[in-house]
Amino acid sequence: MSDLPNAAIKRILLANGVPRISASSVGIAADAAQDFLVKLAKGAVENMNAAKRKTVMDEDIQAAKAAISSGRLF
C-alpha cells in the first residue's frame, strides 16, 4: 500500500492521456510511483554521502534519476 494519495496519482494519469482508470489500477500506479521515489531517495543519499555532505542537493536527485533511467540503479 502506497503512502501517496490516490487522487494525485489519478490526476497525473488523467492529465497525461489515460482516458479512464479503475481504482485498483490507481493503487498499482501509486505503488509503482512510490517504488520509484524510494529508489530516487536512496540514490540521492548515496550521491550525497559520496560528496561528504549532509544535505541532498539538486545534483544528487538528478544523478539518481539518470542512474535509474539508464538502469544503473534499481
PyMOL commands that set and color helices and strands:
alter all, ss='L'
color gray80, all
select helices_A, chain A and resi 6-15+23-50+58-70
alter helices_A, ss='H'
color red, helices_A
deselect
rebuild
show_as cartoon
